[in-house]
Structures are given as structure tokens and as C-alpha cells.
Amino acid sequence: LGTPVADEASGLVTVPVIVTNTSEKRSMYVIEIAAETPDGATQLETTFAFVESVEPGQVAQSEAAFFTTFPAGTVYAVQGVSRISAVG
């Protein structure tokens, strides 16, 4: 995950998500991202990032967007990744 960017005016927080397709087929990825307290004891919110049509060996970037203002020190963690490969 990249460095989160907060827009103070709107309260929107975006977190860059980078995906590398290490498979042999074009793939789509669904990545679940959680905002958590620094100790990981409390999950504040989750959201998803989607990356489509990533060719084998290709690197792609997306963003996970949170529409909540979080306290200072909030950390962002990948909770899960699903890969859907092209038919064939």
C-alpha cells in the first residue's frame, strides 16, 4: 500500500494500491483494505479497490477510498485479495 492521502475539506482518504500479476493469465483483482487503530485491536472501516485487465507480469495501480475522517495514527492494512483470471 502506498501513503494515504487525506483531503481535509471533504474527509476523503485515498490509499494507493499496487498490484503485480504474477500469474500466466490476464487477471482482475479485488483488494479489501481496512483502516485500523495503531495496535490493530479495532477495525474502523473497510473498503475495496478494484484492478481490471492486468496482463501477466504487468504492474497496475488503483486507489481505495474511505469517506470517513479517522483519528491520527490510523493504519491501513490489506485484509484480503481475490484474483479472477481470464478464461482460456
C-alpha positions in Angstrom: 0.0 0.0 0.0 1.1 3.5 -0.7 1.0 6.5 1.6 -2.6 7.6 2.4 -3.7 11.0 1.3 -6.4 12.8 3.3 -8.5 15.7 1.9 -9.3 17.8 4.9 -12.2 19.6 3.2 -14.1 16.5 2.1 -12.9 14.0 4.7 -11.9 11.6 1.8 -8.9 9.4 2.5 -7.4 7.6 -0.5 -4.8 4.8 -0.2 -2.8 3.8 -3.3 -2.9 0.1 -4.0 -0.3 -1.5 -6.3 -0.8 -5.0 -7.9 1.6 -7.2 -9.8 0.2 -10.0 -11.8 2.5 -13.0 -11.3 0.1 -15.4 -13.0 0.2 -16.5 -16.6 -3.2 -15.1 -17.5 -4.8 -11.7 -17.7 -6.4 -11.1 -14.3 -8.8 -8.9 -12.3 -8.1 -8.2 -8.6 -10.4 -7.2 -5.7 -8.5 -6.0 -2.7 -10.1 -5.4 0.7 -8.4 -2.7 2.8 -9.1 -2.0 6.4 -8.5 1.2 8.4 -7.4 0.1 11.9 -6.2 1.6 15.2 -2.4 1.6 15.5 -2.4 -1.5 17.7 -4.7 -3.4 15.3 -7.2 -4.0 18.1 -10.0 -2.1 16.4 -11.1 -2.1 12.8 -12.6 1.3 12.0 -13.8 0.7 8.4 -13.2 -1.4 5.3 -13.3 -0.6 1.6 -12.3 -2.2 -1.6 -10.0 -1.4 -4.5 -10.5 -3.0 -8.0 -7.9 -3.5 -10.7 -9.0 -4.9 -14.1 -7.3 -6.5 -17.1 -3.8 -6.8 -15.6 -1.6 -8.7 -18.1 0.9 -11.3 -16.9 4.0 -9.6 -15.4 2.3 -6.2 -15.5 2.0 -3.8 -12.5 -1.1 -1.8 -12.1 -2.3 0.8 -9.6 -5.7 1.7 -8.1 -6.9 3.5 -5.0 -9.0 2.5 -2.1 -11.3 5.4 -0.9 -12.5 5.9 2.6 -15.3 8.5 3.2 -14.6 8.8 7.0 -12.3 11.0 9.0 -10.1 8.8 11.1 -8.0 9.7 14.2 -4.3 10.4 13.9 -2.2 7.3 13.7 -4.8 5.2 11.8 -3.1 2.4 9.9 -4.2 0.7 6.7 -3.9 -3.0 6.0 -4.7 -5.5 3.3 -7.4 -7.8 4.6 -7.8 -10.0 1.5 -7.1 -10.3 -2.2 -9.2 -12.1 -4.8 -7.8 -12.8 -8.3 -10.1 -13.7 -11.1 -8.3 -14.9 -14.2 -9.3 -14.6 -17.8 -10.9 -17.6 -19.5 -8.6 -19.8 -21.5 
